[in-house]
């Protein structure tokens, strides 16, 4: 039996980490006593009421793909605490021949007792619902007492003992500046761009969030402008979860809001805040979004990767990153639309002249045969390397099960191993794509026919453009690099 072991703890606190290690030891002993094989541990630090757990979904996918024979869990509540998910796992067992065993003895499909799934899942879901209601009521009580119950305080504030205090840094002034600039007529996107170019830390950076971006966005400015906490009022309970089994949130009515006036020091006077709310109703979003044009979604900046935005006053395109965030993000990469059109037409005409020559086709066919042999050798070598890495990955799992390596060492080894496999898989796909286009002369003749059709058009239409071109990258000096959908003959 190849065992996929599922372990779930609700938080990453120290006591839960001890529970995690204890559960793992239980499974090691159980598998050793049975003489089975450990395939992998699937560990989630999350609530059991949601089905959207990354490693649980990976476990289910591996079971469907016949990578494991049995799923082990400490108890059913570790796997599922709602009816829908429990029946999904039950159907997995019945339809794919994968067994499920819980160490508390409640579920063991090797012995056929699958009928208890529904009852246990219902009991767990009801208990989770009651727990959720108790937690919500506790948070509401804190809110009514003027205690901030969020995990991250609003930008410009810090939280201490459940109360908001104005930060002793530049962030409160940034909040005041945002309100002032909006009232004087600046758009949210203009304010965001200015703050980014000045290097002002974003709210996510100030809060110390992982992977926090350095770019201010329209949505960030809007959240600040609409946050009533800046008037000194504590307004909480604006959204709530739909149910204990769902992460979706819904807005509550104004009557249900928990409002404690003057609960903390204000950053923005109440009349200023209300004036901004009035202005926001009158003004529309003003982000200079790219207009749909011929090369939209096919032309990109060669440096930052942003899509090129069409600008009528330039009769061409500029880098989207530059257009939105300014020169700190990128440079303009300007190119005229007519220049880009003419470049493509010239390429096609040059190509037509080349493929009209019969001797060229013969040379191309001979080179293709030689290239195919070389590609096949490289492909065989990559397949062998992938097989070796897959075998090494299984060896690491066995070493972990035997306590020959630590969990940290295992993760490092697996990560490095997977990175190597992923790189090889990318190379493999590229080589397989080259092998699939081995009918060179036939493809050239087909290409010749399509290009001849193209030259009969009076203008470069989106249909023809997308048939012939995969992507265009615009360099800083406006030079285009065109990636055609055909690979031969190569056009520089």
C-alpha positions as CSV (number, residue, x, y, z in Angstrom):
1,X,0.0,0.0,0.0
2,X,1.3,3.4,-1.0
3,X,0.0,5.8,1.7
4,X,-0.8,9.4,1.4
5,X,-0.9,10.9,4.9
6,X,-3.0,13.9,5.5
7,X,-2.3,16.1,8.6
8,X,-4.1,19.3,9.4
9,X,-3.7,21.8,12.2
10,X,-5.7,24.9,12.7
11,X,-2.8,27.4,13.4
12,X,1.0,27.5,13.2
13,X,1.3,28.2,16.9
14,X,3.8,26.3,19.0
15,X,1.3,24.0,20.6
16,X,-0.1,23.1,17.2
17,X,3.4,22.5,15.9
18,X,3.9,19.9,18.7
19,X,0.6,18.3,17.7
20,X,1.8,18.1,14.1
21,X,5.0,16.3,15.1
22,X,3.0,13.9,17.4
23,X,0.6,13.1,14.5
24,X,3.5,12.4,12.2
25,X,5.0,9.9,14.7
26,X,1.7,8.1,15.0
27,X,1.6,7.6,11.2
28,X,5.2,6.5,11.0
29,X,4.5,3.8,13.6
30,X,1.2,2.8,12.0
31,X,2.7,2.4,8.5
32,X,5.7,0.5,9.9
33,X,3.4,-1.9,11.7
34,X,1.4,-2.6,8.5
35,X,4.5,-3.0,6.3
36,X,3.1,-0.3,3.9
37,X,5.0,2.4,2.1
38,X,4.9,6.1,2.7
39,X,4.3,8.1,-0.5
40,X,4.0,11.6,1.0
41,X,2.8,13.8,3.9
42,X,0.2,16.4,2.9
43,X,0.1,19.1,5.5
44,X,-2.3,22.1,5.8
45,X,-2.4,24.7,8.5
46,X,-6.0,25.8,8.0
47,X,-9.6,25.4,9.1
48,X,-11.2,22.0,8.3
49,X,-14.5,23.6,7.2
50,X,-13.1,24.8,3.8
51,X,-12.5,22.5,0.8
52,X,-10.0,25.0,-0.7
53,X,-7.0,23.6,1.2
54,X,-4.0,23.5,-1.1
55,X,-2.5,20.2,0.0
56,X,-5.8,18.5,0.6
57,X,-6.7,19.2,-3.1
58,X,-3.2,17.9,-4.1
59,X,-3.9,14.7,-2.1
60,X,-7.2,14.3,-3.9
61,X,-5.6,14.8,-7.3
62,X,-2.9,12.3,-6.5
63,X,-5.5,9.8,-5.4
64,X,-7.4,10.2,-8.6
65,X,-4.2,9.8,-10.6
66,X,-3.5,6.4,-8.9
67,X,-0.4,7.7,-7.2
68,X,-1.6,6.4,-3.8
69,X,-3.6,3.4,-2.6
70,X,-4.8,4.6,0.8
71,X,-5.4,7.9,2.5
72,X,-4.6,8.1,6.2
73,X,-5.8,10.7,8.7
74,X,-6.0,10.9,12.5
75,X,-9.8,11.3,12.3
76,X,-12.4,12.3,9.7
77,X,-12.5,15.9,11.0
78,X,-8.9,16.3,9.9
79,X,-10.0,15.7,6.4
80,X,-13.5,17.3,6.3
81,X,-15.8,19.1,8.6
82,X,-18.6,19.7,6.1
83,X,-20.9,17.4,4.3
84,X,-20.0,18.4,0.7
85,X,-16.3,17.7,1.1
86,X,-16.9,14.5,3.1
87,X,-19.0,13.1,0.2
88,X,-16.4,14.2,-2.3
89,X,-13.8,12.1,-0.4
90,X,-16.2,9.2,0.0
91,X,-16.9,9.2,-3.8
92,X,-13.1,9.3,-4.4
93,X,-12.9,6.1,-2.4
94,X,-15.7,4.3,-4.2
95,X,-15.0,5.5,-7.8
96,X,-11.2,5.3,-7.8
97,X,-10.4,2.4,-5.6
98,X,-8.6,4.4,-3.0
99,X,-9.1,3.4,0.6
100,X,-9.5,5.8,3.6
101,X,-8.5,4.9,7.2
102,X,-8.7,7.1,10.3
103,X,-6.6,6.2,13.3
104,X,-9.5,6.7,15.7
105,X,-11.2,3.6,14.1
106,X,-14.3,5.5,12.9
107,X,-13.5,5.0,9.2
108,X,-11.8,2.0,7.6
109,X,-12.9,1.4,4.0
110,X,-10.7,-1.8,3.9
111,X,-13.4,-3.2,6.2
112,X,-16.3,-1.6,4.2
113,X,-17.7,0.9,6.8
114,X,-18.2,3.9,4.5
115,X,-21.8,4.5,5.7
116,X,-20.6,6.6,8.6
117,X,-19.2,9.4,6.5
118,X,-22.4,11.5,6.3
119,X,-23.2,11.3,10.0
120,X,-19.7,12.2,11.2
121,X,-19.4,15.0,8.6
122,X,-22.8,16.5,9.8
123,X,-21.7,16.4,13.4
124,X,-18.4,18.1,12.7
125,X,-20.1,20.8,10.6
126,X,-22.6,21.6,13.3
127,X,-19.9,21.9,15.9
128,X,-17.8,24.1,13.6
129,X,-20.9,26.3,13.0
130,X,-21.4,26.7,16.8
131,X,-17.8,27.5,17.3
132,X,-17.9,30.1,14.6
133,X,-20.9,31.8,16.1
134,X,-19.2,31.9,19.5
135,X,-16.1,33.5,18.0
136,X,-18.2,36.0,16.1
137,X,-20.1,37.0,19.2
138,X,-16.9,37.5,21.1
139,X,-15.5,39.7,18.4
140,X,-18.8,41.7,18.3
141,X,-18.5,42.3,22.1
142,X,-15.0,43.5,21.7
143,X,-16.1,45.8,18.9
144,X,-19.0,47.3,21.0
145,X,-16.5,48.0,23.7
146,X,-14.4,50.0,21.3
147,X,-11.8,47.4,20.7
148,X,-10.3,47.0,17.2
149,X,-10.8,43.4,16.2
150,X,-9.0,43.3,12.8
151,X,-5.6,41.7,12.3
152,X,-4.1,44.7,10.5
153,X,-4.8,48.3,11.6
154,X,-5.7,51.0,9.0
155,X,-2.7,52.7,7.3
156,X,-1.6,55.5,9.6
157,X,-2.6,53.7,12.8
158,X,-1.1,51.1,15.1
159,X,-3.0,48.9,17.5
160,X,-2.2,48.4,21.2
161,X,-4.4,46.5,23.6
162,X,-7.2,46.5,21.1
163,X,-7.2,50.3,20.6
164,X,-6.1,52.3,17.6
165,X,-3.4,54.9,18.0
166,X,-2.0,57.4,15.4
167,X,1.4,56.2,14.3
168,X,4.4,58.3,15.2
169,X,5.8,58.4,11.7
170,X,5.0,59.8,8.3
171,X,2.0,57.6,7.4
172,X,-0.7,59.8,9.1
173,X,0.6,62.7,6.9
174,X,0.4,60.5,3.8
175,X,-3.3,59.8,4.7
176,X,-3.9,63.6,5.1
177,X,-2.1,64.2,1.8
178,X,-4.2,61.7,-0.1
179,X,-7.5,63.3,1.1
180,X,-6.2,66.8,0.3
181,X,-5.0,65.9,-3.2
182,X,-8.2,64.1,-4.0
183,X,-10.3,67.1,-2.9
184,X,-8.2,69.5,-5.0
185,X,-9.1,67.4,-8.1
186,X,-6.4,64.8,-8.5
187,X,-7.6,61.3,-9.6
188,X,-6.9,58.2,-7.5
189,X,-4.6,56.9,-10.2
190,X,-2.7,60.2,-10.3
191,X,-2.2,60.1,-6.5
192,X,-1.1,56.5,-6.6
193,X,1.4,57.1,-9.4
194,X,2.9,60.1,-7.5
195,X,3.4,58.2,-4.3
196,X,5.0,55.3,-6.1
197,X,7.4,57.6,-8.0
198,X,8.4,59.3,-4.7
199,X,9.1,55.9,-3.1
200,X,6.5,56.2,-0.4
201,X,6.1,52.7,1.3
202,X,2.7,51.1,0.6
203,X,0.3,50.0,3.3
204,X,1.3,46.4,2.7
205,X,5.0,47.3,3.2
206,X,4.2,49.2,6.4
207,X,2.2,46.2,7.7
208,X,5.1,43.9,6.9
209,X,3.1,41.6,4.7
210,X,4.8,38.9,2.8
211,X,5.4,39.7,-0.9
212,X,4.2,43.2,-0.3
213,X,4.4,45.3,-3.5
214,X,6.0,48.7,-3.8
215,X,3.4,50.1,-6.2
216,X,0.4,52.2,-5.1
217,X,-2.8,51.4,-7.0
218,X,-6.1,53.0,-7.5
219,X,-7.8,50.4,-5.3
220,X,-5.4,51.2,-2.4
221,X,-6.2,54.9,-2.6
222,X,-9.9,54.1,-2.7
223,X,-9.7,51.9,0.5
224,X,-8.0,54.8,2.3
225,X,-10.5,57.4,1.1
226,X,-13.5,55.3,2.1
227,X,-12.3,54.1,5.5
228,X,-14.4,55.8,8.2
229,X,-11.8,54.9,10.9
230,X,-9.9,58.1,9.9
231,X,-12.7,60.2,11.4
232,X,-12.1,58.7,14.8
233,X,-15.1,56.4,14.7
234,X,-14.6,52.6,15.1
235,X,-16.8,51.0,12.4
236,X,-16.6,47.2,12.4
237,X,-18.6,44.2,11.1
238,X,-18.9,45.7,7.6
239,X,-18.7,42.2,6.1
240,X,-19.3,38.7,7.4
241,X,-18.7,35.1,6.1
242,X,-21.6,33.5,4.2
243,X,-21.2,30.3,6.2
244,X,-18.7,28.3,8.2
245,X,-18.0,26.2,5.1
246,X,-17.3,29.1,2.8
247,X,-14.7,31.8,2.7
248,X,-17.0,34.2,0.7
249,X,-18.0,37.3,2.5
250,X,-21.0,39.5,2.1
251,X,-21.7,43.1,3.1
252,X,-24.0,43.7,6.1
253,X,-26.7,46.4,6.2
254,X,-26.0,49.8,7.7
255,X,-28.3,48.8,10.6
256,X,-26.0,45.9,11.5
257,X,-22.8,47.9,11.6
258,X,-21.1,48.2,15.0
259,X,-20.2,51.9,15.3
260,X,-18.4,53.4,18.3
261,X,-18.1,57.2,17.8
262,X,-14.8,59.0,18.8
263,X,-13.2,55.7,19.8
264,X,-9.7,56.9,18.9
265,X,-7.9,60.1,17.6
266,X,-9.0,61.2,14.2
267,X,-6.5,61.7,11.3
268,X,-9.1,63.3,9.0
269,X,-11.8,65.9,10.1
270,X,-15.3,64.6,9.7
271,X,-16.3,67.4,7.2
272,X,-13.3,66.6,5.0
273,X,-14.1,62.9,5.0
274,X,-17.8,63.5,4.0
275,X,-16.7,66.0,1.3
276,X,-14.5,63.2,-0.2
277,X,-17.4,60.7,-0.1
278,X,-19.6,63.2,-2.0
279,X,-16.8,63.8,-4.6
280,X,-16.4,60.1,-5.1
281,X,-20.0,59.7,-6.0
282,X,-19.7,62.5,-8.6
283,X,-16.4,61.4,-10.1
284,X,-15.7,58.3,-12.0
285,X,-12.7,56.1,-12.0
286,X,-10.0,57.7,-14.2
287,X,-7.3,55.1,-14.7
288,X,-6.0,55.7,-18.3
289,X,-6.8,52.1,-19.3
290,X,-5.4,51.0,-22.6
291,X,-7.7,51.4,-25.6
292,X,-8.4,48.3,-27.6
293,X,-6.4,48.6,-30.8
294,X,-4.7,46.5,-33.5
295,X,-1.7,45.5,-31.4
296,X,-3.4,45.4,-28.0
297,X,-2.7,42.0,-26.2
298,X,0.0,41.1,-28.7
299,X,2.6,43.9,-28.2
300,X,4.6,44.0,-24.9
301,X,7.4,46.0,-23.4
302,X,10.7,44.0,-23.8
303,X,12.0,45.2,-20.4
304,X,9.1,45.1,-17.9
305,X,6.7,42.8,-19.7
306,X,3.8,45.2,-19.5
307,X,1.3,45.3,-22.4
308,X,1.8,48.2,-24.8
309,X,-1.0,50.8,-24.5
310,X,-2.3,52.7,-27.6
311,X,-2.1,56.5,-27.4
312,X,-4.0,58.5,-30.1
313,X,-1.8,61.6,-29.6
314,X,1.3,59.6,-30.4
315,X,-0.4,57.5,-33.1
316,X,1.3,54.5,-31.6
317,X,2.0,52.6,-28.4
318,X,3.8,53.2,-25.1
319,X,4.8,50.8,-22.3
320,X,1.8,50.2,-20.0
321,X,4.0,50.2,-16.9
322,X,5.4,53.6,-17.9
323,X,1.9,54.9,-18.7
324,X,0.5,53.9,-15.4
325,X,3.4,54.3,-12.9
326,X,5.8,56.7,-14.7
327,X,9.5,56.6,-15.4
328,X,10.4,54.9,-12.1
329,X,8.7,51.7,-13.3
330,X,10.0,51.8,-17.0
331,X,10.7,54.0,-20.0
332,X,8.2,54.9,-22.7
333,X,9.3,52.4,-25.4
334,X,7.3,54.4,-28.0
335,X,6.6,52.9,-31.4
336,X,4.4,54.3,-34.2
337,X,1.6,51.9,-35.3
338,X,2.4,52.5,-39.0
339,X,6.0,51.6,-38.4
340,X,5.0,48.3,-36.8
341,X,2.6,47.5,-39.6
342,X,5.2,48.3,-42.3
343,X,7.8,46.2,-40.5
344,X,5.6,43.2,-40.6
345,X,4.6,43.7,-44.2
346,X,8.3,44.0,-45.2
347,X,9.1,40.8,-43.3
348,X,6.3,38.9,-45.1
349,X,7.4,40.1,-48.6
350,X,11.0,39.1,-47.9
351,X,9.8,35.7,-46.7
352,X,7.7,35.2,-49.9
353,X,10.8,35.9,-52.0
354,X,12.8,33.2,-50.2
355,X,10.3,30.4,-50.2
356,X,9.6,30.9,-54.0
357,X,13.1,29.4,-54.6
358,X,13.0,25.6,-55.1
359,X,16.6,25.0,-54.1
360,X,15.9,26.8,-50.8
361,X,13.2,24.2,-50.0
362,X,15.7,21.3,-50.6
363,X,18.3,22.8,-48.4
364,X,15.7,23.5,-45.7
365,X,14.5,19.9,-45.9
366,X,18.0,18.5,-45.5
367,X,18.7,20.8,-42.5
368,X,15.5,19.8,-41.0
369,X,16.4,16.1,-41.1
370,X,19.7,16.7,-39.4
371,X,18.1,18.9,-36.8
372,X,15.5,16.2,-36.1
373,X,18.1,13.6,-35.3
374,X,19.9,16.1,-33.0
375,X,16.6,17.0,-31.3
376,X,15.7,13.3,-30.7
377,X,19.1,12.7,-29.1
378,X,18.6,15.6,-26.7
379,X,15.1,14.4,-26.0
380,X,16.3,10.9,-25.1
381,X,18.9,12.4,-22.8
382,X,16.3,14.6,-21.0
383,X,13.9,11.7,-20.5
384,X,16.7,9.7,-18.8
385,X,17.5,12.7,-16.6
386,X,13.9,13.0,-15.6
387,X,13.7,9.3,-14.7
388,X,16.7,9.6,-12.5
389,X,15.3,12.7,-10.7
390,X,11.9,10.9,-10.2
391,X,13.7,7.9,-8.6
392,X,15.7,10.3,-6.4
393,X,12.5,12.0,-5.3
394,X,11.1,8.6,-4.1
395,X,14.4,7.9,-2.3
396,X,14.1,11.2,-0.4
397,X,10.6,10.2,0.8
398,X,11.8,6.8,2.0
399,X,14.7,8.5,3.8
400,X,12.2,10.9,5.5
401,X,10.0,7.9,6.6
402,X,13.1,6.2,8.1
403,X,14.1,9.4,9.9
404,X,17.4,9.5,8.0
405,X,16.8,13.2,7.1
406,X,14.9,16.0,8.8
407,X,11.7,17.5,7.4
408,X,13.7,20.7,6.6
409,X,16.3,18.7,4.7
410,X,13.6,16.8,2.9
411,X,11.8,20.0,1.8
412,X,15.1,21.5,0.5
413,X,15.9,18.4,-1.4
414,X,12.4,18.1,-2.9
415,X,12.3,21.7,-3.9
416,X,15.7,21.5,-5.7
417,X,14.6,18.2,-7.3
418,X,11.3,19.6,-8.5
419,X,13.0,22.7,-9.9
420,X,15.3,20.5,-11.9
421,X,12.4,18.4,-13.2
422,X,10.4,21.5,-14.1
423,X,13.3,22.9,-16.1
424,X,13.7,19.7,-17.9
425,X,10.0,19.4,-18.6
426,X,10.0,22.8,-20.2
427,X,13.0,21.8,-22.4
428,X,11.2,18.6,-23.2
429,X,8.1,20.3,-24.4
430,X,10.1,22.7,-26.6
431,X,11.9,19.7,-28.2
432,X,8.7,17.8,-28.7
433,X,7.2,20.8,-30.4
434,X,10.1,20.9,-32.8
435,X,9.7,17.2,-33.6
436,X,6.0,17.6,-34.2
437,X,6.7,20.1,-37.0
438,X,8.8,17.7,-39.1
439,X,6.8,17.9,-42.4
440,X,9.0,20.8,-43.5
441,X,8.2,21.1,-47.2
442,X,4.5,20.6,-46.6
443,X,4.5,23.3,-43.9
444,X,6.4,25.7,-46.1
445,X,3.9,25.2,-48.9
446,X,1.0,25.8,-46.5
447,X,2.8,28.9,-45.2
448,X,3.4,30.1,-48.7
449,X,-0.3,29.8,-49.5
450,X,-1.3,31.7,-46.3
451,X,1.2,34.5,-46.9
452,X,-0.1,34.9,-50.5
453,X,-3.6,35.3,-49.1
454,X,-2.2,37.8,-46.6
455,X,-0.6,39.9,-49.4
456,X,-4.0,40.3,-51.1
457,X,-5.3,42.3,-48.1
458,X,-5.3,46.0,-48.2
459,X,-4.6,46.3,-44.5
460,X,-3.3,44.3,-41.6
461,X,-6.4,43.0,-39.9
462,X,-6.6,41.6,-36.3
463,X,-7.5,38.2,-37.8
464,X,-4.5,38.0,-40.1
465,X,-2.2,39.5,-37.4
466,X,-3.1,36.8,-34.8
467,X,-2.8,34.0,-37.4
468,X,0.8,34.9,-38.2
469,X,2.2,36.5,-35.0
470,X,2.4,35.1,-31.5
471,X,4.0,38.1,-29.7
472,X,5.8,41.4,-30.3
473,X,8.3,42.8,-27.9
474,X,9.2,46.5,-28.1
475,X,12.7,47.5,-27.0
476,X,13.6,50.8,-25.3
477,X,14.6,52.5,-28.5
478,X,11.3,51.5,-30.2
479,X,12.7,48.5,-32.2
480,X,10.2,45.6,-32.5
481,X,11.2,42.0,-32.0
482,X,8.5,39.9,-33.7
483,X,7.8,36.3,-32.7
484,X,6.0,34.7,-35.7
485,X,3.8,31.6,-35.3
486,X,5.9,29.8,-37.9
487,X,9.5,28.7,-37.2
488,X,11.0,28.4,-40.7
489,X,12.5,30.1,-42.4
490,X,13.9,32.2,-39.6
491,X,13.4,36.0,-40.0
492,X,15.8,38.2,-38.1
